[in-house]
Amino acid sequence: MRWSPRSRVSPWVGRGVRTVVVLVFVLGATNASSRWQPGASPLPPLGSAWLAATVLTLLVVHRFPLTIFLVTAASAFGYYASGLPGGPVIAVPTIALFLLTRQRGPLTAGGTGAAALAAAYVVHVVKSGSFAIQIGSWFLVVWLVAVIGIGTAVRYQSAANAARREQADEHRHRLAEQERLRIAREVHDVVAHSLAMINVQAGVAAHVADRRPEQAKEALLNIKAASASALKDLRATLAVLRSGEDKAPAPSLAQAAELLEHARDAGLKVDVHGEAGELPAPVDGAAYRILQESLTNVVRHADQANHVDVRFERRPGTFTLRVRDDGRGTTRPTPGHGLRGMAERAAALGGRCTAGPVDGGFEVCVELPIEGEA
């Protein structure tokens, strides 16, 4: 026996209640009809036991719907043919046929129902010796079609509801995955840039500590400033995650001067060409993070890079950012979190990002569409 994780009530409770309700209805209605029908005899104990045994099979109809339908249909037919007081025992095979249609589909239910009616007709012919079809037989055909039709409608509606729930769950999962990737990119961009600068400045301080203490002190001050900035950005990002509200200041190329200054503090010569101008907030934020990651990669991975060119280009409907360094012996890199994150940011806006070796260094080029510009 298995309980649903969303409910503390066993499904057997519902099945038991359903069976008891049907049992009370069938026995009560049959006893009442035996009293009201002229010349009818009271329902004997054997008849009550027969009806009870027929109804109790509904406890396992969910596991054996086809078998239970055939058993209850045969039992109901035999009861009506026995001469015992009439009653609504037909409700039992009706429920079984309905559940059979829901579980196995209209084809299986229709075929089984037709076979049951055919078997009943054969028994009728053998007993009466007549091939004539009585009016009651047509009622059984209408009953069969109606029950199968209702069961089919409920089956399709249940399938549609299940499909909608599955789509909703998939949509929620996709949104959660996108949010997870966004958080990973934000944390990576916030932390990696500052840690790269701290690492470079710490190396400088360790190298000149004995010979040039003034320069070592300047490097330590840069480390302090970079770590303070990283902690500030990280706290802002974590505050957004805790609150669930996007209240953190949006990154923007208006803050690019700070990134360029960090790169210069790391010993790079940085030249800037062109202007970004006013950009839509999503494009502005993505371009800032891509510039930040590109400069971080130069500091961390470029071999003996001394010079970086940053170019902003505006064309109708497109903004282009190029970051090129003069690192030696550059080869095509293995995509990591940084390169993957840049490509994901560009793709999310309908743009593209390429990164690879060029003559004399390495270049990152990103093209982002600007909606509303012709």
N, C-alpha and C positions, 0 to 999 in steps of 0.2 A: 504494500500500500504506500502510495507516494502523495504527499501533500504539496499543494502549490506554494511556492515561496512567497506569494503575495497574499496568501490567505491562511489563517490558522484552522479553517474548517475543512475536514476531510470531504472529498467529493462523494464519498459513500453516504454522507448525511443527506445530501440533496437527492441522491437516488433512492434512499430509504423513504424520505418524505414523499417523493413522487409515487412510489409503489403503494405506500399506505393510503394516500389520497385516492388513487385509482381503485384500490381494494375496497375501501369504504363506499365509494361511489357505485361500483359494480354490484356489491352485495346488497347495499341499501336499495338501489333502484330495482334490482331483481326481486327482492323480498316485497317491495311496495307493489310492483306490477303483479306479483302472484296473488296479492290480496285484492287488487282492484279489478283484475281481469275476471269476467264472468265465467264461472265453472272451472277456474284454474285452481290447482292444488298448491298448498304452501311449498316453499322451497325446502327440500329434504336436506339432511346433513351431508349426504353424498354430493348433492348439487353444490352446496356451499363449499365443500372441500375441492370439488372440480374447479369452481370459479377461483378459489383462493390459489390453487396450484398454478392456474393459468396466469393470474396476475403476478405472482411472485417471480415468475421468470424474467420480469422487467428489471430485476436487480442486476442481471448480467447481460442485458441487451446491448450495452455499450461495447462489450467485448465480442459478442457473437450475434451481431444484428441480423444476419441472413438466417442463421439457424433458428433464432428466437422467433423471427417473423413466421417461418414455416411451421414451427411448433405451435405458436399461439393461433395461427390461422386454422390449422387442423383441429386444434382443441375447440376453438369457437364454432367451427362448422359442425363438429361432432356434438357439441352441446346443443346447438339449435336443432339438430336432427334427432336428438334423444327424446324430445317431447317434454323436457323439463321446462319450468316457467321461463318465458323469454325475458331478456334484459339487455343491458348495454355492454355485454362482453366483447362486442365488436371493437370497443375502444382499445382493447389490449393489442390486437394485431395492427390497429391503426397507428398506435404509438410506435410499435416496432417497425412498421413500414416507413414511417416518417423518419426515424433515426437511421434506418438502413439507407434511405435516400440521401440524407445529410452526409453519411460517412462514405458510402460507396458510389454515389452518383445515380442519376436517373436511369441510365442504361441497365445497371445491375438490378436496381429496384424494380424497374418495369419488367425485365425478363423474369425475375423471381415471382412477381405478382401475377404475371400472365401464366406462368407455370402452375401457380397455386390455383388460379381460376380454372385452368384446363383440367387439373386433377379433380377439382370439385365437380366439374361438369361430367367427367368420366364416371365418377361415383354415382352421380345423379342418374345417368343413363343406365348403369348397371342395376341400380335399385328399382328404378321405375320402368325401365324398358322403353322409355320414350325419349326421342331426340329433341323434343320441343323445348325452347328456351323460355323460362318463366320471366315475369316482370321483375321479380326480385333479383334475378341474375344480371339484368341490365343495371339495377341499382349498384351491384357489386363492381361492375365495370366503371361506372361513374365515380364510385367511391375510390377505386384504385387510381384513376387518373387524377382526381382532386388531391388525394394525399401526396402522390408523387409530385404533382405540380407545386404544392405548397412547400414540400421538403426541398425541391430543387431551388425554388426562390430563396428560401432561407440559406441553403448551402452556398449559393452564389453571393448572397449578401454577406455572409460570414467570411467568405474568401476575399471579397472586396475590402471588408474592414480589416482583415489580417494584412492584406497588401498595403493598405494605408498606414497601419501601425508599423509595418516593416520599413516602409519608406520614411516615416517620421523618425524611427530609430536610426536608420542609416543617415538621414540628414543631420540628426543631433550628433552622431558619431563623427561625421565629416566636419561639422563645425568645431567640435572639440579637438579634432586632429589639427585643423587649421589654426585654432587658438594656441594649441601646444607648440606648433612650429613657429608661430609669431612670437610667443614668449621666449622660445629658445633663441630666435634670431636677436631679439631685443637684448636679452641677457648677454649673449655672445658679443654683440656690438658694443654694449656699454662697458663690459669688463675687459675684453681682449685688447681694445685700443689703449686703455690706460695701463694695463699690465705690460704691454709691449714697451710703452714709453718708460715705465718704471724700470723695466729690465735693462733698457739701454742706459738710462741715467745711472743705475746702480753699477753697471759695468764701467762707466766713465769714472764714477767716484772711487771705485776700487783701484782703478788703474793709476789715477793721479793723486791718490790720498797722501802719499809720502812726499812727492816732488812738488805738487801744486795744490796746497790745501785750499786756496781760494776757489779754484775750479771745482774741487771736490765738494766744497760747501755749496756752491751754486748748483751742482748736480743733486745734492741732497735736498735743497730747497725745491728743485723741480720735481723730485720724487714726492715730496710732501704735497705740492700743489696737485700733481697728477693723481695721487691716492685720494686726496680730499675730493677732487672732482668725480673720481670713480665711485666713491662711497655715496656722494650726493645723488648721482644718477642711479645707482643701484637701489638706494632707499626709495627714490621716486618710483622706480619700476616695481619694487615689492609692494609699495603702498597701493599702487594701482591694482595689483593682483589680489591684495587682501580686500580691498573695498569693492572690487568688481566694476568700478567706474573709471573711465579713461580721463583722469584729471591731471595726468603728468604733462609737463610742457612738451609740445610736439617738436621733434627735431626739425631744423630748417637750415638751409644753406646760408641764412643770415648769420649763423654761428660758425661758418666755415673758417673764419679767421683764427678761432681758437684751435681748430684742428691743424691748420697750417703752421701755427706757432709751435704746437707740440712737435710737429715733424722737424721744424728748424731747430728746436732745442735738442732733438736727437742727432743733430749733425748733418741734416740734409739741406741742400739748397732747393728751395721751392719757388717756381715761377708760375704765375697764374695768368691765363690768357682769356679774354672775353668776360662776359658777365652773365649770370644766371637770370637776372631780372625777376619779375613777379611770377611765381609758379603756383599751380593748385596745391593745396596742402598735401595730398597723397604723393604727388610727384616730388614736391619739395622735401618731404620727409624721407622718401626712398633714396633720392639723390644724395642727401646728407649722409645716410647710413652707408651707402655704397662708397662715397668719398672717404668716409672714416675707415671702412674696412680696407680700401685700397692703400691708404697711407700706412695703416697698421701692417699690412702684408709687406710693404716696402721695407719698413723698419725691421720686421721679424725675419723675413725670408730672402730679400734681395742680397746678392753677393756683391759686397763692396760698392753699393749704390751711393752716389754722391748728389745726384741731381734728379729732381722730379718736376715734370711739366703737368700742370692741371689746366685743362681747356674746357670752357663752357661755350656751347654753341646753341643758338636758337634759330630754328627754321620754322616755317608755318606748320603748326600742328605737331612739332617734335622738339624735344630738348635732348641734347647730347652732352654727355660728360666723358672726358678722356683723362686717364691718369697714366702717365708713362714715366718709367724710371730708366736709369742707365746701368742696371745691375749686369755683372759680367757672367758669361756662360749660362745664361738663363735657358732652361728647358721647360717643356710643357708640364705644368704641375699636376699632381694628383688632386682631384677635387676634394676639398675639405669642407668644414662647416662654413668658413668664410666665403669661399667661391660659390658654394651651393646656396648660401643665404642671399648673396647678391643676385644670383640668377632667379631665385624665387621671388625676390622683391620686384624685379623688373617684369617677370612673367605675370605677377598678380595685377599689374597695371596695363597689361597688353603690350609691353615692350620686350626688349631683349638685352642680354648682357653677354659680352664675349671677353675672354681673358686668355692671353697667351703670349709667347715670346715674339718680339719684333726685332728688326735690325738694331742692335745696340742696347737691348734691354727687354722690358716687359711692359705690356699695355693692357689696361682695362678700359673697355669702351661700352657704355650703356646708352641706349636710346629709349626714351620714354615718351609716349604720346601725350599731347596736351589737348584735351577736349575743348571745343569751342573756338579753336584757332583754325583759320583757313589759309 
